[in-house]
């Protein structure tokens, strides 16, 4: 029987309606997305629109906190270190800790307030302490997202304010949640606290699911008008641990009810016993990228000089870091013991209106590695790495990339000592004209990678 044109048009629509109703959501709300994942091995148990790029709202703070935990672990910051609150941080909209400009607040308090109360001012203060400015920190966030395997996420700020290009997906946020659980188990309990103390105040959680679902132990709520009601949640019952993420809920009550159904579905579908498979950061395999061989009589290229650096006995014999939480890079010098980091003020972001439904979130000198021929001129520094493999990966990635102004520069990996005496691997490209160094950094910044142009003798 020949189908009519109307039939071909109607059947796909009916399929979409049936699928949406199966998830308990009407078809007109295209921004709704969800995923259910087995936290133990990352297996996806169910999903809908999981790769649709949407506004993450305060789920953004999961990445802000990931980088904060990392900064503490690698010695860049200390939990008891105090930072000065900037004008920009103090002017963030609620939900907030109501920090005052110039106030000194410990990193510990900022972490607690960001994780438990979802405080926007605390998140920005953390961002400035780590990245120097919120915008620079956002570039670090995006770079870290790529390293963790979050392919469809781009960050523009530290707290989730609605901003053009600030987008993520349900799948990416589930990936991030798993990394938080496995990479920082000593901090993960913060996401399950119903209350805590921060900056002399007693604050309560924004996550009502912690009291509404048996076994719930995290992780993060989010709301803006543009995003709807978002939630990443984890729960454990017996040997099973389930993770689910919702984007675009209709209300906080709707979101929590739907999350309960998704977690129940996850526990019903997940096997009792599975092998635990921790997530692995993406991109480290770049260190194994093949390098071209030198042609007889041809001048040395950047890649060939890179091959010499990688073959250097100093690099090859250096012991790798044993830390499983090595940072992608350190964008600023390690903090001195007892140092107070001054915050810089920046432009204030616009905010969404206050939620009228009662939601608590309303806003979105060590031995160096000599090169064959030291070169004068400017240099660009790509960061300091705790792990040699990450330093090599970054050099390889940039050398194999399309940064034309670095084509004739010489790569350099230099071993330096951090505050604790542990080796750090500083990555530089040297022998550049000033304009080339500036343009190289501009290109790298546009792709979310750290870069500092350095004058001779710097």
N, C-alpha and C positions, 0 to 999 in steps of 0.2 A: 504494500500500500504506500502511495506517495504521500509524504508528509507535507503539510502546508508551511508556508513561510512563517506564519504565526506560531506553528508548533515548534519550529527550531528556536524561535525567540523566547517562548514561554518556558520550555523545559529547563534551560539553564537557570532562569530566575527561580523556578520552583525548587531546584536543587540547592540554591543559595539560601532560600527561605528555610528549607528543611534542615540544612546544616546549622543555620543560625539558631533556629528554635531548639535544636538538639543541645546547644550550649546555653539555652535559656535566654537568648538575646534577640531582639527584633532586628530585621535585616537592614533597617534604615540607618542604624548606628554603625557606620563603617569604621569608626575609629576604635571599636572594641577589639582587643586582641588578648589572647591568653595562651599559656603553655604550662604543662605539668611535666615535671622531670624527677627522676629518681636521683636524689642527691648523692647517693653512694657511687654511682658509676656514670651519671650524666645521661642515662637513657631517657629519651622523650616518650612519655606515656600517652600524651594527647596534646593537640595544639590547634589553634585557630588564629589565622592572621599573624603568626608568630614572628614573621619577618617584615611586617609593615612598619615603616618608620613613623613614629608618633612622638608626642611630647612626653618625656619621662617624668616631669615635675620633680618632686623631691626624692625620687628614686636615684636621682643624680648624686645625692650625698653618699650613696654607697661607694662611688668611685672617689669622691673627696676623702672619705674615710680610709679607703684602701691605700691611697697615697700618703695619708697621715700615718697610718700604721707602718708603712714602709719607711717613711722618714724617721720614725722613732727607732725602728729596728736597725737601720743603717747608721745611726748616730747623728743624722742631720738635725734632729730635734730631740729634746728630752721631755718626758711627761711632766716634770715639775718646772720646766722652763716657762718663763712668763713672756708673753708678747704684748705689745701695745696695740690697742684697738684703733683702727683708722677711722676717719670720718666716713668713708664709704661703707665699711663694715657696720658701723653704728647706725647708719641710715637705712639698712635693709628693712623690708616690711615684715610684719608677723607672718608666720610664727617665728618668734625670736626670743633671745635671752635678755633683751633690752640692755645690751652692753653700752657703755658710754664712751665717746671719743676720748682717747688718751688713757683709758682704763687698762691696767695690767691684768691679764688673765692667763692662767696656766694652760698649756697644751692639753693637759688631762681634762680640764673643764670644757675646753672647746670640743674635744672629741666626744665627751659624754653628752653635751648639749646637742651636738649634731646628730648623734646616733639615737638618742632617746627622745628628745623633744623636737628634733628636726629643726633646730634653730638656724635661721638664715644668716643672722649676724655672726654666729659662731663658725659657720661653714666658710664664710668669706674671710674671716680672721685667720682660719687655718690655711686657706688658699694663699693668702698674702704671706704668711709665715714660711710657706714651703716654696712658692713660686715667685715671690717678690711682688707680684700683682695678680689680680684675679684672672685677667686675660692671659697672662703667661702661664698661670696654673692650668687654665682650660686647655691650653695646647699640650701640657703634660698629660692631662686627663685623656685626651684623644689619642695621644701616642701610646699610653698605657693600654687603652682599650684595644688598639691594634695588636699589641703584644699578647694580650690575654685571649685573642680570638674573637673579639667583638667587632665584626666586620661592618655593621650598619649603624654605628654610633658615632656621633660628632658632638662634642661638648663645647659650649660657649661660655659657661659660667659654672660656679661651684655649688650652687644651691638649687637649681632647677627652675629659676625664673623663665617665663616664656620668652624666647629669643629666637630670631630667625636662624635656622641651621642647627639649633640645639635639639637633636632628635636621637631616639634610640628605638629598640624593639624589645618585645617580650623575651625573645630568645637571648638577645645580648644581655639583658638584665639578669636572666637566669644563669648565664655563664659567669657574670660578675659575682652573683650571690654564691655560687659554688667556689669560686676562687677565694672569696672572703672566708668561707667556712674552712677550706683546706689550707690556705696560705697563712691565715692568722687565727688559729683555733683559740689562742689565749685572749683574743679580743672579741671573738664572735659572741660571747655571752652578753656583751653590751646591747646587742639588738634584741635580747629577750628580757631586758629589765623593764619592770613596770614603773619604776621611779628611781631617781638617783640624785646626788648633789652635784651642783656645778656652779662655780663662781659665787659660793655662799648662798645659793638658792636651792630649794627642794623642787625638782621638776618631775612631771609625770610624762609617761609615754603617749605618743600619738597613735600607737597600734593597739586598738581595742580587741583585736583578734587574740591577743595573748591571754585574755581572760575568757574568751568565748569558745575556744577550741582546745580540746584535750590534746596535750603533747606539743602545742605551738611553742616555738622558742625563738622567733625572729620573723621577718627581718626589717622591712621598711615600708612606710606609707608614703603617699604622694598625692597632692591635689593642686590643680590650677583650673581655671575655667577652660583653657584651651585643651588641657589634658584629660579632664574628668578625674575620676577617683582611681588612682593606681595603687597597687599593693604587690610587694614581693613577700612571700611567707614560706616558712619552713616549719615542719613538725616531725616528731619522732614518736613511733609507737612500736614497741618491741624491737625487732631487728631492722625495721623499715624506717627510712627517713625520706620524706617527700618535700619537694620544692615546687611552688607554683607562682606564677606572675600574672597579674591582670593589669591591662591598660584600658582606660576609658569607661570605668564604672559610672553608673547613674547617680549614686549617692554613697555615703559612707556605709549605711546599713546594707544597701544593695551589694556593694563591693564585698563586705564581710560575709554576707550570706552566700554569694557566689563562690568566694574563696573556700568556704566550708565544703561546698559541693565538689569543688575541684580537688581539694585535698582528700576528701573521702574517695573520690574516683581514683586518685593516685594510689592510695593504700590498697584499694581493691584490686588494682591491676599490677602492682609491683610484686615481684617474687619475694618470698621470705628471705632467701639466701642468695646473695650475689657477691661477686668479687668487687671489692672497693677499688675504684680507679680514679685517683686524684686528677684534677685538670692539669694540663701542661701548657705553659706559656708558649704562644706561637712565635715563630721568627728566629728561634735560636739555631735552627738548622741552616740559617743563612751563613753561619761560620764555615759550613762545609761547601760553600759555593765554589765551583771550579775557577781557577785563575788562569789567564792566558800565559803561554810561554813566550819568552823574549825572542824576537827575530834577530838573527845575526846582523850586527852593524846598525840596528835600529836604536834610536834614542829611547831611554827608559820612559815608560808611560806611568801614569798614576797606579794602574793595576800591577805593573811589574814591580814598582817600588813597594806596593802593598805586599806582594809575594815575598819580597826580601824581609819586610818587617815581620810577617807571620812566621818566616823561617828562622828568625832571630833566636839564638839560644836563650837570651834573657826572657823572651816571651814564652818559649816552649817549656822552659824549666820552672816557671813560676807556678806555685801551687794555686789551684782554683779555690775560690771561696766555697766553704761548706754550707753557706746559708742557702736555704731553699727560697729565700725571699729577696734575692738581689734586685735592686731597682733597675729600671730601664736606663735611667741616667739621673745624675744629681744636677739640678739646674742652678744651684747656688752653692757657695762654699759651706762646708760643714760648720755647724754652730760651735762656738767656743764654749767651754764649761762656764755656766753662769751667765752667758750672754743674753741680753734682751734684744729681740729683733724688733726694730722700728718698722712700723707699717706705713705703706704709701697710700695716699688717698687717690681714688679714681672716680670715674663718672658713676653716678647712681643709676641703676637699672630701673626701668618702669616696672610697676607691679600690677598684678591682677586684683580685682576687687575682692573684698572680704567675702568668704563663703557664708551664705545665709542659711545653710542647712545644719550648722553646728559642727562642721569639721574643724579639726584643730590646725590644719595647714591651709594657708590662704595664699601661698605664692608658689607660683610656679618656682823633699830632699832625699829621695831614694834614687837608686841607680836607674838611669834612663836607658832608652834603646836608641843607640846612635844610628842615624841614617847614613847611607853611603856618601852623600854630598850635602852637608848642612846648607840650607838656603836662607838668604836674608829676606826681609819683607814682612808683610802682614801674615797672620794666621787666623784660622777659624777653629774654635774649640767646640766639640760636639758633646762634651759631658765627661763625667768621671763615673766609672762603673765599678761596682763591687766584685763582679765576676768577669774574669778574662774572656770567657766565651761571649758574653754580651758585648764587650768592647770590640772584639774581633768581628762580631756580627754587625755592629754598627758601622765599622770601617768598611766592611765588605759591601754592606747595603748601599752606603753612600757612594762608594767607588764604582759600583756596578750600576748606579742610577744615572739620571739624566741631568745632573748639575753641571752644566757646561763650564762654568767658571772655576770648577775644581779639577778640570781635566788634566792640567799640568802641575797641580799641586802635589806635594809629597805627603803621604799619610804618616802619622807618627802615633805610636802607642807608648806612653811613658808611664812607668810605675812610680807612683807617689804614695805617701803615707797619709792615712786619715787621722782623725783626732785620737782614735783608739790604738793607732799603730798598725792597723790592718792595711794591707796593700789596696790601693785603688788604681784603676787603669784609665789614665787620661787620654782621650782621643783628640788629635788635632790634625789639621791639614795646614802645611806651612809653605812659605815661598810665594805669597800672593801679592798682587797690587792692591792698594786700598779699595778701589772700586770693585775689584773682583771679590774681595773678602766680604764687602757689604752686600753685593748682589747674591753671593752664595748663601749668606745667612737669610736674606730675604726669601730666597727660594725654599730653603729648608723650613723656615717658619711657616710658610704657606702650606706646607704639607704636614704640619704638626710636629716637627722635630726641633729639638733644642739646638741653638747655635749662637756663639758669641764671637764677634770679629775683634781681633786683638792686634794692636799696633806693635811694632818692633820693640822688644825689651819688656813687654807686658808680662 
